[in-house]
């Protein structure tokens, strides 16, 4: 069978049209925990909704933000109503929110804050332990799953902002039993072998 090549733009446009034609994605109510929240100078809100296993990028245009009855921030559990569509330029599907309401403080964020307070008390965040970041790292070590959304985001952002940087991936489990120990061992390995200027 002979295939006809299409452009990336045509492919993204086709996928966007397919998603737009799905009535189940035209008006959807999603609950999750806010992370990576950013209020852009234009008035638009950019953030991620996540649960224990997955995440989705979200945007709320300034047209809808005045109707919010709360100030969104990382760690909040919310219910967001909107439409799933594709941002053609980056080939990313995301939730375009039209309305959002609070659904409590996220358990993930609560656990994070408790751990942060514990580590702070033990001196892990003391400035004397911090190393100066290189201004323009040539190589970046990445410890994460080699199949998840995280590594795809890191590759996309680094390619767009600094195509000359060299990424070195060390696949590790990021959740589940034994994940913390394997991540710690991976960091120690990269440090000992001097494999990267910085490690994510």
C-alpha positions in Angstrom: 0.0 0.0 0.0 1.3 3.4 -1.0 1.1 6.3 1.5 0.8 9.9 0.7 3.0 12.1 3.0 1.2 15.0 4.7 2.7 18.0 6.6 2.8 18.3 10.4 0.4 21.2 10.1 -2.1 19.1 8.1 -1.9 16.3 10.6 -2.5 18.6 13.6 -5.4 20.3 11.7 -6.9 16.9 11.0 -6.6 15.8 14.6 -8.2 19.1 15.8 -11.1 18.6 13.5 -11.6 15.1 14.7 -11.7 16.2 18.3 -14.0 19.2 17.5 -16.4 16.7 16.0 -16.7 14.7 19.2 -19.7 15.9 21.2 -18.4 14.3 24.4 -15.4 16.7 24.3 -17.4 19.9 23.4 -18.7 20.4 26.9 -16.9 18.4 29.6 -16.6 18.7 33.4 -13.3 17.6 34.8 -12.1 17.5 38.4 -8.5 17.5 39.4 -5.8 19.4 41.3 -4.2 22.6 39.9 -0.5 22.7 39.4 1.9 25.0 37.4 -0.6 27.8 37.7 0.4 31.0 35.8 -1.5 34.2 35.4 -0.3 35.7 32.1 0.1 39.5 31.7 -2.6 39.3 29.1 -5.1 38.1 31.7 -5.2 34.5 30.5 -4.7 31.7 33.0 -2.5 28.7 32.2 -2.3 25.7 34.5 -2.4 21.9 34.6 -5.1 19.7 36.1 -3.8 16.4 37.5 -4.8 13.4 39.5 -2.6 10.5 40.8 -2.0 9.1 37.3 -2.5 11.7 34.6 -2.5 15.4 33.8 -4.0 17.7 31.2 -2.9 21.3 30.2 -5.6 23.9 30.6 -6.2 27.5 29.7 -8.8 30.0 30.7 -9.0 33.1 28.6 -9.5 36.5 30.3 -13.1 36.6 28.9 -14.1 34.0 31.5 -11.8 34.8 34.4 -13.9 37.7 35.8 -16.7 35.1 36.6 -14.4 33.2 39.0 -15.4 33.4 42.7 -12.0 32.4 43.9 -8.3 32.9 43.1 -6.8 29.7 41.6 -3.5 28.5 43.0 -1.4 25.4 43.0 -2.8 22.6 45.1 -6.4 23.5 44.8 -8.9 20.8 43.9 -11.3 22.2 41.3 -14.0 21.2 38.9 -13.4 22.8 35.5 -16.0 23.0 32.7 -14.9 23.6 29.1 -14.0 22.2 25.7 -11.1 19.9 24.7 -9.3 21.2 21.6 -5.9 21.1 20.0 -3.3 23.9 20.0 -2.2 23.3 16.4 1.2 25.0 16.6 2.5 22.6 19.4 0.3 19.7 18.6 -1.0 19.6 22.1 -4.6 18.9 23.2 -5.8 20.9 26.2 -8.9 21.9 28.1 -10.2 25.4 27.3 -12.0 26.3 30.5 -15.1 28.4 30.5 -16.0 28.0 34.2 -14.4 26.6 37.3 -15.3 26.1 41.0 -13.4 25.0 44.1 -13.6 21.4 45.2 -11.3 21.6 48.3 -7.6 21.5 48.9 -5.9 18.7 47.0 -4.6 15.7 48.9 -1.4 15.7 46.7 -0.7 19.3 47.6 -1.4 18.7 51.3 1.1 15.8 51.3 3.6 17.9 49.4 3.3 20.8 52.0 3.8 18.3 54.9 6.9 16.8 53.3 8.3 20.3 52.5 7.8 21.4 56.1 9.6 18.3 57.3 12.6 18.7 55.0 12.8 22.4 55.8 13.0 21.6 59.5 15.8 19.1 58.8 17.8 21.8 57.0 17.6 20.4 53.4 16.6 23.9 52.1 19.4 25.7 53.9 21.1 28.2 51.5 24.5 26.7 52.5 23.6 23.5 50.7 22.6 25.2 47.4 24.9 25.2 44.4 25.0 28.0 41.8 23.2 27.0 38.6 25.3 27.3 35.4 24.0 30.2 33.2 23.9 28.1 30.0 24.1 24.4 30.8 25.4 22.3 27.8 24.0 19.0 29.1 20.9 18.3 31.3 20.3 15.1 33.1 16.7 14.0 33.3 15.4 11.4 35.7 11.9 10.4 34.9 9.8 7.8 33.0 10.8 7.5 29.4 7.2 7.1 28.3 5.4 9.8 30.3 4.2 13.3 29.5 7.0 14.9 31.5 9.8 13.8 29.2 7.8 14.9 26.2 7.3 18.3 27.7 11.0 18.6 28.6 12.1 17.7 25.1 9.6 20.1 23.5 10.6 23.0 25.7 14.3 22.5 25.4 14.2 22.0 21.7 12.2 25.2 21.3 14.3 27.4 23.7 17.8 25.9 23.3 18.2 23.3 20.6 21.9 23.0 21.4 21.4 21.6 24.8 22.1 17.9 25.2 19.5 15.9 27.2 20.6 12.7 29.0 17.7 10.6 30.1 18.0 8.0 32.9 14.7 6.2 33.0 13.4 5.7 36.6 9.9 5.0 38.1 8.4 8.3 39.5 5.7 6.7 41.6 5.0 3.5 43.4 7.1 1.4 45.8 10.8 1.9 45.6 10.5 5.0 43.3 12.2 7.4 45.7 15.2 5.1 46.3 15.7 4.6 42.6 15.5 8.4 41.9 18.0 9.0 44.6 20.3 6.3 43.2 20.0 7.9 39.8 21.0 11.3 41.0 24.0 9.9 42.8 25.0 8.0 39.7 24.8 11.0 37.5 26.8 13.1 40.0 29.5 10.5 40.4 30.0 10.1 36.6 29.6 13.8 36.0 27.1 13.1 33.2 25.4 16.5 33.2 25.7 20.1 34.2 22.3 20.1 35.9 19.8 17.4 36.8 16.0 17.5 36.6 
